[in-house]
Amino acid sequence: MEEKQIEELINRYISVSFSVTKKGENMIKDSIGDYITNDQHYTLRYIHLVGTCTSTELSEAFEVKKSAITAIINRLTEKELIKRTRDENDRRVIYLTLTEKGNDLYLKTEDKIKKLVESIITSFEESEIVSFIETYEKLNTLLDQRKDCKMEE
């Protein structure tokens, strides 16, 4: 492939990636409303999927600093969507779980997001959807490998 072609593809990728990410985040925000942010929803989603976790686990999963997670956890705790429970054997360890209110809100917002995504992906053929998801998963794997290489340096 020629250098000019590569540069054009890179520019197209950067442009569409930024556009899709911004539009997608805005559409999700419109779907879930103003009560919680997208990051707060992703946090509720993660805790819902794993059941119980720590703030360190969240910061590692989302690849952000612990201070960013602490701010999200504080807001979700204030809204009574998650609860903190200290480990009986090690008081320094705090476990996070969804409250009933948090679980209910998560399920409602997740349903809205699923309906939004479904309204978009049904515009594609099944083979296109599968191919896109497989390609996106491959991109994610490549990014993880790059991240792992940098950590080893």
KOLBATI-545069 format. One record per residue (C-alpha): x, y, z. Coordinates in Angstrom, 2 decimals. Example, Ala and Ser with C-alpha at 12.3 -4.5 7.8 and 13.67 -1.06 7.14 Angstrom:
<pt X="12.30" Y="-4.50" Z="7.80"/>
<pt X="13.67" Y="-1.06" Z="7.14"/>
***
This chain:
<pt X="0.00" Y="0.00" Z="0.00"/>
<pt X="1.26" Y="3.45" Z="-0.86"/>
<pt X="2.11" Y="6.00" Z="1.82"/>
<pt X="-0.58" Y="8.35" Z="0.49"/>
<pt X="-3.21" Y="5.61" Z="0.76"/>
<pt X="-2.12" Y="4.78" Z="4.29"/>
<pt X="-2.32" Y="8.44" Z="5.31"/>
<pt X="-5.79" Y="8.76" Z="3.79"/>
<pt X="-6.99" Y="5.65" Z="5.63"/>
<pt X="-5.52" Y="6.92" Z="8.89"/>
<pt X="-7.30" Y="10.26" Z="8.45"/>
<pt X="-10.59" Y="8.50" Z="7.64"/>
<pt X="-10.21" Y="6.25" Z="10.69"/>
<pt X="-9.44" Y="9.14" Z="13.06"/>
<pt X="-12.31" Y="11.21" Z="11.70"/>
<pt X="-14.94" Y="8.48" Z="11.81"/>
<pt X="-13.73" Y="7.13" Z="15.16"/>
<pt X="-14.06" Y="10.56" Z="16.78"/>
<pt X="-17.43" Y="11.21" Z="15.14"/>
<pt X="-18.95" Y="7.82" Z="16.04"/>
<pt X="-17.65" Y="7.98" Z="19.60"/>
<pt X="-19.05" Y="11.47" Z="20.19"/>
<pt X="-22.40" Y="10.76" Z="18.53"/>
<pt X="-22.71" Y="7.42" Z="20.31"/>
<pt X="-21.94" Y="8.92" Z="23.71"/>
<pt X="-24.44" Y="11.73" Z="23.11"/>
<pt X="-27.15" Y="9.29" Z="22.02"/>
<pt X="-26.54" Y="7.13" Z="25.08"/>
<pt X="-26.64" Y="10.22" Z="27.29"/>
<pt X="-29.95" Y="11.25" Z="25.72"/>
<pt X="-31.31" Y="7.73" Z="26.32"/>
<pt X="-30.32" Y="7.42" Z="29.98"/>
<pt X="-31.22" Y="10.97" Z="30.96"/>
<pt X="-29.55" Y="13.49" Z="33.21"/>
<pt X="-29.69" Y="11.55" Z="36.50"/>
<pt X="-26.42" Y="9.72" Z="35.83"/>
<pt X="-23.50" Y="10.22" Z="33.47"/>
<pt X="-22.27" Y="7.69" Z="30.92"/>
<pt X="-19.29" Y="6.89" Z="33.15"/>
<pt X="-21.61" Y="6.34" Z="36.10"/>
<pt X="-23.73" Y="4.01" Z="33.96"/>
<pt X="-20.64" Y="2.05" Z="32.87"/>
<pt X="-19.68" Y="1.75" Z="36.54"/>
<pt X="-23.13" Y="0.45" Z="37.47"/>
<pt X="-22.91" Y="-1.94" Z="34.51"/>
<pt X="-19.54" Y="-3.29" Z="35.60"/>
<pt X="-20.66" Y="-3.81" Z="39.20"/>
<pt X="-23.90" Y="-5.43" Z="37.99"/>
<pt X="-21.94" Y="-7.89" Z="35.84"/>
<pt X="-19.36" Y="-8.86" Z="38.49"/>
<pt X="-21.61" Y="-8.54" Z="41.55"/>
<pt X="-18.98" Y="-7.13" Z="43.91"/>
<pt X="-15.73" Y="-5.31" Z="43.25"/>
<pt X="-13.27" Y="-2.79" Z="44.67"/>
<pt X="-12.41" Y="0.69" Z="43.43"/>
<pt X="-8.97" Y="-0.62" Z="42.44"/>
<pt X="-10.61" Y="-3.24" Z="40.25"/>
<pt X="-12.75" Y="-0.55" Z="38.62"/>
<pt X="-9.78" Y="1.72" Z="37.95"/>
<pt X="-7.91" Y="-1.18" Z="36.34"/>
<pt X="-10.93" Y="-2.28" Z="34.29"/>
<pt X="-11.58" Y="1.27" Z="33.01"/>
<pt X="-7.89" Y="2.14" Z="32.76"/>
<pt X="-8.24" Y="5.37" Z="34.73"/>
<pt X="-6.67" Y="6.73" Z="37.90"/>
<pt X="-8.19" Y="5.68" Z="41.18"/>
<pt X="-9.09" Y="9.32" Z="41.93"/>
<pt X="-11.42" Y="9.37" Z="38.91"/>
<pt X="-13.14" Y="6.21" Z="40.13"/>
<pt X="-13.40" Y="7.60" Z="43.66"/>
<pt X="-15.30" Y="10.64" Z="42.33"/>
<pt X="-17.73" Y="8.40" Z="40.43"/>
<pt X="-18.20" Y="6.10" Z="43.43"/>
<pt X="-18.85" Y="9.05" Z="45.74"/>
<pt X="-21.57" Y="10.39" Z="43.43"/>
<pt X="-23.19" Y="6.98" Z="43.04"/>
<pt X="-23.08" Y="6.45" Z="46.81"/>
<pt X="-24.69" Y="9.88" Z="47.40"/>
<pt X="-27.47" Y="8.87" Z="45.01"/>
<pt X="-27.83" Y="5.60" Z="46.97"/>
<pt X="-27.10" Y="3.54" Z="43.84"/>
<pt X="-24.11" Y="1.66" Z="45.27"/>
<pt X="-23.05" Y="0.74" Z="48.77"/>
<pt X="-19.65" Y="0.31" Z="50.33"/>
<pt X="-18.91" Y="-2.61" Z="52.63"/>
<pt X="-15.64" Y="-3.02" Z="54.52"/>
<pt X="-13.89" Y="-6.38" Z="54.48"/>
<pt X="-14.17" Y="-7.95" Z="57.93"/>
<pt X="-10.60" Y="-9.29" Z="57.80"/>
<pt X="-8.93" Y="-6.24" Z="56.23"/>
<pt X="-10.65" Y="-2.94" Z="57.04"/>
<pt X="-8.66" Y="-1.19" Z="54.29"/>
<pt X="-10.55" Y="-3.15" Z="51.61"/>
<pt X="-13.93" Y="-1.75" Z="50.62"/>
<pt X="-16.32" Y="-3.76" Z="48.46"/>
<pt X="-18.78" Y="-2.08" Z="46.14"/>
<pt X="-22.20" Y="-3.51" Z="45.30"/>
<pt X="-25.36" Y="-2.16" Z="43.74"/>
<pt X="-28.23" Y="-1.21" Z="45.98"/>
<pt X="-31.74" Y="-2.25" Z="44.96"/>
<pt X="-32.25" Y="1.28" Z="43.66"/>
<pt X="-28.96" Y="1.05" Z="41.74"/>
<pt X="-29.87" Y="-2.30" Z="40.22"/>
<pt X="-33.30" Y="-1.02" Z="39.17"/>
<pt X="-31.80" Y="2.11" Z="37.58"/>
<pt X="-29.12" Y="0.04" Z="35.83"/>
<pt X="-31.73" Y="-2.32" Z="34.35"/>
<pt X="-33.86" Y="0.59" Z="33.11"/>
<pt X="-30.95" Y="2.45" Z="31.54"/>
<pt X="-29.47" Y="-0.72" Z="30.04"/>
<pt X="-32.83" Y="-1.51" Z="28.44"/>
<pt X="-32.92" Y="1.97" Z="26.89"/>
<pt X="-29.37" Y="1.56" Z="25.56"/>
<pt X="-30.15" Y="-1.87" Z="24.11"/>
<pt X="-33.20" Y="-0.46" Z="22.32"/>
<pt X="-31.09" Y="2.39" Z="20.95"/>
<pt X="-28.37" Y="0.04" Z="19.68"/>
<pt X="-30.97" Y="-2.32" Z="18.24"/>
<pt X="-32.60" Y="0.55" Z="16.34"/>
<pt X="-29.24" Y="1.23" Z="14.71"/>
<pt X="-27.87" Y="-2.24" Z="14.03"/>
<pt X="-31.09" Y="-3.50" Z="12.46"/>
<pt X="-30.24" Y="-1.19" Z="9.55"/>
<pt X="-27.41" Y="-3.60" Z="8.69"/>
<pt X="-27.35" Y="-7.14" Z="7.36"/>
<pt X="-26.50" Y="-9.76" Z="9.98"/>
<pt X="-23.25" Y="-10.59" Z="8.19"/>
<pt X="-22.26" Y="-6.89" Z="8.30"/>
<pt X="-22.97" Y="-6.70" Z="12.03"/>
<pt X="-20.99" Y="-9.88" Z="12.77"/>
<pt X="-18.09" Y="-8.75" Z="10.58"/>
<pt X="-18.04" Y="-5.31" Z="12.20"/>
<pt X="-18.09" Y="-6.72" Z="15.74"/>
<pt X="-15.36" Y="-9.24" Z="14.92"/>
<pt X="-13.22" Y="-6.47" Z="13.40"/>
<pt X="-13.86" Y="-4.21" Z="16.39"/>
<pt X="-12.91" Y="-7.06" Z="18.76"/>
<pt X="-9.72" Y="-7.59" Z="16.76"/>
<pt X="-8.93" Y="-3.87" Z="17.07"/>
<pt X="-9.50" Y="-4.10" Z="20.83"/>
<pt X="-7.13" Y="-7.09" Z="21.05"/>
<pt X="-4.46" Y="-5.23" Z="19.08"/>
<pt X="-4.81" Y="-2.20" Z="21.35"/>
<pt X="-4.49" Y="-4.44" Z="24.42"/>
<pt X="-1.35" Y="-6.01" Z="22.97"/>
<pt X="0.14" Y="-2.55" Z="22.31"/>
<pt X="-0.69" Y="-1.50" Z="25.86"/>
<pt X="0.92" Y="-4.66" Z="27.26"/>
<pt X="4.08" Y="-4.04" Z="25.18"/>
<pt X="4.38" Y="-0.49" Z="26.50"/>
<pt X="3.97" Y="-1.70" Z="30.08"/>
<pt X="6.84" Y="-4.14" Z="29.61"/>
<pt X="9.21" Y="-1.42" Z="28.35"/>
***
